[in-house]
Amino acid sequence: MREVMLIKNGELAMKGLNRSTFEVALVKNLHTSLKSLGEFDIRRAQSTIFVEPRSEDIDWDLACERVSKVFGLAAFTRARLCEKDMAVILENTVDYLQDALEEVSTFKVEAKRADKTFPLTSPQICATTGEYLLEKFPHLSVDVHEPEFTVMIEIRDFGAYIHAPQTPGAGGMPVGTGGKAAILISGGIDSPVAAWMMAKRGIELSGIHFASPPYTSERAEQKVLSLIGKVAQYAGKIPVYIVPFTHIQEEIGKHCPEDLFTLIMRRFMMRISQKLADIHHCEALITGESVGQVASQTMTAIACTEAVCDMPVFRPLIGMDKEEIIRISRKIDTFDISIQPYEDCCTVFTPRHPRTHPKRDMLELAEQALDVDALVEEAVAGVRRVMIYP
């Protein structure tokens, strides 16, 4: 009689002939997530992933918290594994679920008989278990439509599994199955949410952050690294490339029209990010832009900044409003960090009256006053890397 974890796949079930590739990646990510808690045996069978610790002193609450943040899972639950004998199953059901059953007044039993050699059918298992529980817990009554608690019994090839209803998983696809991309990460609310959303689609992330000391502080940088740390709990380890951006911003301030500051700055960010993405084998860039949220995020402004980039740019927040974005940021625990009052390079150099509907030739003309290639190369040469772990 052992305690294990049962994990149900999400979208992976629809992957057809290459489903195994996704499941292997998911198992690898589960191993990585649970590694610091001890040794686990993880195997796949019958559309379920079975996670069993090799020692009995495992912190199950922490293990469940870790698993809840692994993308690719539809649901998971702790379960008692016992012999496929009805008397043993009944005894273990009472022992394992006693605390939960004592706290409710209605219940029902659901059974799944994957092993068809088991002598009782699923309805017979439900009836037998329900009758036994009513005898052991006289305060209970059966409600098959809206029970307060559901007892789950699964008869599988390896034994009988007894558990409570499943907990929803993080969903999405296993990180690493969707390619690699670089997220332009600031200290705001939006970009960490964008990073999380793309990691949920299986994207392996790298971070790119633009720092402008002495205009931005070490605390502003640490704020960004803390945000990436929250995303890393879902996405796994994330390298972050810190780009020195002060000189570029000072040159823009000296030689370019003030109303174009932000747009020219954004164009430099895209140029530098693409170079870093190429160097580190990323296939796309990710930003936290949402149409109309700020002056640099009108459709024409986005087109002008993207014009300097020839790789895909993903914008998962593009059609979302601020309340939707904030709701996700609270869910992934980045909101309170994002609102800390440490300014990033974008807010420090914001023009008083930014142009919202620029033309590309207007920006290209303004940039002629700058040695664009030299400034980009100087910034790339000064990049330093920080590795963020979950």
N, C-alpha and C positions, 0 to 999 in steps of 0.2 A: 504494500500500500504506500504509494508515493504521491507527492504533489508535483504537477507539471504545469506547463502553460500550453494552451491550444491557440493557434493563430490561424485566422482565415484570410486568404488572399483577397485583394480587391479587384482592380482592373486586370490583374495578371491572368485571371480565369478566362479572359477573352482573347488571349494572345496566340492561340492556336499552336502551330508546330514549333514556334520559337519561345513558347512559354517557359520551358526549362531554363533558358538563358536568364530570364527575369527572376525566376525563383532562386537560382544560384546567387545572383546579385543580392537578393533580399536576405538570404541566409548569411551571406558574408557581412552585410550591414548589421544584422542582428548580433552576430559574433562580436563585431566591433563595439556595438553599443553596450553589450553586457560584459565585455572583457574584464573591466576593472572590478566587477562584483564577484568573480570566481569563474570556474570552468563549467561549461554547459555542453550537453550533447544536443545538437539541433538536426532534425531530419524531416524530410518531406514524405508525405504519404496521403493518399485519398483526399486531395484538395485541401489538406491541412498541414501546417508546420508545427511540429512538436518540439518544445523546448524543455529540457530536463536538466536540473543542476546536478553536478556530481557530488555535492555535499549537502547536508541537511540544514546548515546554518545560513542559507541564502537570505538576503534581505528582499523578500518578495514585493514589498511595497515599492522599493526603489527600482527593482527589476521591471515592475509594471509601468512605472513612470518612464523609464528609459524606452521600453517597447512602444509606449503610446506615441512616441515622437519619431518612430521609424517609418518613413514613407513606404507605401506599398501594401499596408495592412488594412483590411476592412474592419476587423474586430479581433479581440483577444480575450482570453479568460484564464484564470487559474482553475485547475481541476484536480480531483483526487483520482488516481489510477488504481484500480483493484482487479481482482479476478472476475472472469465472466461467469459468475455464478450468482443467481438471483438473490439467494440468502445473503451472500457477501455484499452484493450491491445495496440491498436494503439497509444492512447494518452500517455501511459506510456513508450512505446518504444521510442518515440521522446524525452520525458523528460529525460529518464534514459541514453540513449545512444547519446544524442545530441553532446556532446563534441567530442566523438570519430568519429561520422559521419561527423562532420565539418572539420576534419583533413584529410579525405581520398577522393578519387575521384571515387572509384568503390566499390561495395558491393554486397552481396547476402543475402538471408534469408533462414535459415533452420528451419524447424518446426518438432516437435515430439508430436504426439497426443496420449498420454498414456490413457487419458480418452476418450473412444470411443463414449460417449454420447454427446460430443461437436459437434455442428451442422456442422462445417466446417472440411473438410479433411486436411491433412497436406499440399498437394499442394495448396489448396485453401487459407490456412493461409499464405503461402509464397507469393502467388500472391497478395492477398489483402494488406499485409504488405508492399511488395515491391512497389506497386502502390502508397500507402500512403506516403512512404518515398521519392519517386521521386518527389511527389508534394511538400513536405515540404522542401526538400533539392535539389533545381534545379541543383546544380553543380554535383550531383551524377549521375552515370550510373551503370547499372547492369552488372556484370561479374560473371557468374556462375562457371567458371573454375579456375580463379586465382584472386579472389577479394582481395582488400586490407583489407577489414573488413567483417566479417560475423555476422549477427544478428541472435541470437538463441532464439527461442520461444518454450517453453515446456508446453503442456497442461496436467496437472496431476490432481489427485483426489482432492488435497488440494487447487488448484488454478492455475493460469497461471504464468510462470516464464520467465522473459526476461533477457537475459544476452549476454555478448560478448563471443568469443571463450574461451575454458577452458585453464587453466594453467597446465602444466604437474606436477604431484605430485612426491613424493620421490620414489614411487614404493615399491617393496619388500613385506614383511609380517609384521603384527603388532608385535612390540616388546613384548615379553612375551609368544608368542605362540610356540616358537621353543626350549624352555628349557633354562637352565642357563649355562654359560661358563665363564671362567676367562681368561682375556687377559694379557699376559706378556707385559707390556707397558714400553717403554724406551722413551728417549727424541728425537728419530730420526724421520724420515719421514714415515717409513714403518708401525710400530705397530699401530698408530692411524687410518691409512687407513684400516688395517686388522680388527680393532675393529668396525669401521663403516660398513664394508662389512658384518660382521657376524650379527651385529644389524639389518641390512637390511633384513636378513633372519629370523628375529623374535627372535633372541637370546637375552636374558636378560644378561647384562654384569656385571662382577666384574673386577676390575683392580688390578694387582700385579706389584709393582715397587720395584726394588732393589737399595738401596741407600748406598753409601760408604763414609760417612763423616770420616775424613776431606778431603778425596781425591775428593769428589763431594760436591758441595756447596748447600746452601738452594735455590739459584736461579735455580739450575738444577732441584731440586724437584718441585719448583713452576712451572717451564716450563712444566713438565709432567702433573701436575694438571691442568694447562691451556689447554693442549692438550685434556685431558679427558673432560674438560668442553665443548670444541667444539663438541666432540662426543656425550656428554650428551644432546645437543640440539636436536639430532635425537633419541637417545637411552633412554632418561629419566635418572633418578638419577642413579649414578654409585658409589658403594663403592670402594675405592682404599685402598689396603693394602700395607703399606710401610715396606719393609723387610730390617733390618740392615744386610749389607753384607760385611762390612769391615773386620771383623775377618776371615771370610771364605777366602776372597781374599788374606789376609796376610798369612794365613796358606798354601794356594796353592803356593804362591810365595816363601815361605821358603822351602817347601818339595817336590815340583813337577817339572818336566822338563819344561823349559820355553816354548818350542814349543807346549806344551799341555795345557797351562794356560787357554786359551779361552774355549776349549772343556770341561775341568774339571769344570770350572766355570759354563758353560751352563748346565752341568749335575746336579750340585747343584741347579741351578735355577729350573730345571724341578722337582727335588725331593721336594723342598720346595713348589713350586706352586701346585703340586698334593696334598700335605698335606693341604694346605690352601683351595684348591678346595673341598676336602672332608669335611673339617670343615664347609664350607659355602654352601654346597649342590649344587656345580657346577658339571655338568656332563662331562665337557671337558675342555681342555686348548686351547688357541688360541695364535699363534705367528705371527710375521710379516716376517717370513723367505721367501726368494725367491731363487731358486736353482742357485748357482754359483755367487751370488751377493758379498759375502765376504768369507773368508777362512773357517769360521765355518758353511757355508751353502752349501757345496758340498753334494752330495747324501750320501757319506759314513760318513761325519761328522754329518749330520742330523740324520742318523740311530744310530750313537753312542750316541748322546745326548738323543734321544727318548728312548733308550733301558732301561733307569732307570725309565720309566713312564709306567703305565699300564692302563691309561685312554686315550680316544681319544684325539689326538692333531690335531686341524684344522689349516691349513696354506692357507688362501684364496689368498695370493699373490704368491704362489709357482711358477706359470708359467708366471708371469708378469715381464716385464722389468722396469727399473727405470723410464723411461719417462711416462709409463702408471700409475705408482704409484704416481708420482709427479702430474700428471693431476688430479687424484682424490683428492690428498691432497689440491690442490688449490681450487677445487670445494667445499670441506667441510671446507675450511678456516683454515687448520692446518699447511700449508707449511711454512708460515712466522714465526710461533712459532717454528717449528721443526728446522729451520736453525739458531736459536739463538745460540751463541757460549758458551753454558754451557754443559760441558762434563758429560756423565753418566758413570756408573761403568764399562760398557763394553769397552769404549774407553780409560779409564784411565789405565787399566791393559792389554792393547793389547800387545802381544809378538812381538818381532822384526821379527821373521820368524815363523809364525804359521804353524802347520802341517795341510795340507788340506785333506789328505786321511789316516786318522788314522784307527787303528784296535781296536776293542772293548777290547780285552785282554790287549792291551798296556795301555789303559786308566784305566782299572780295577787294573792292577799292580801298576800304579802310585798312585792310590787312596788308596792303602794299607798303605801309609805313613801318612794318615789322619784318624782321628776318625770321619768318615762320619756321622754316626747316631747322635753323640753328637753335631756336628756342625749344622746339620739340625734342631735338637730340640731347640738348643740355638737361632737360627734365627727365628724360628716360635714363640718362646716364647716372642721375642722382637718386634713382629709386632705391628704397630699401624694403626688404620683405619681413613681415611678421607672420608667423604661423599661429593660427587660432585653432584650438582643439575643443571638442565638446566638454 
